[in-house]
Amino acid sequence: MGSVEDCYDNSMIESFWSRMQVELLDRMKWKTRVALANAMFDYLEIWHDRRRRHSQLGRLTPIAFERVSTITVA
């Protein structure tokens, strides 16, 4: 991450919001704010954090990465 008032401060969250907009928000309309909030929660907790492949993890899902990775505690 960048330092304070650096151009890199917002790049990661802006990238996330643009992906979320393309993958979730632009695909349908919700009748209530509660339905939208539930859809966003499901996207974050189920799809993005558990099943979506991440380039920084070697194109593995976080769960698959944890299975193949070993943690060394010093």
Secondary structure, DSSP 8 states (H G I E B T S, - for coil): ---TT-TTTTHHHHHHHHHHIIIIITT---SSHHHHHHHHHHIIIIIIIIIS-BGGGTSB-HHHHHHH------
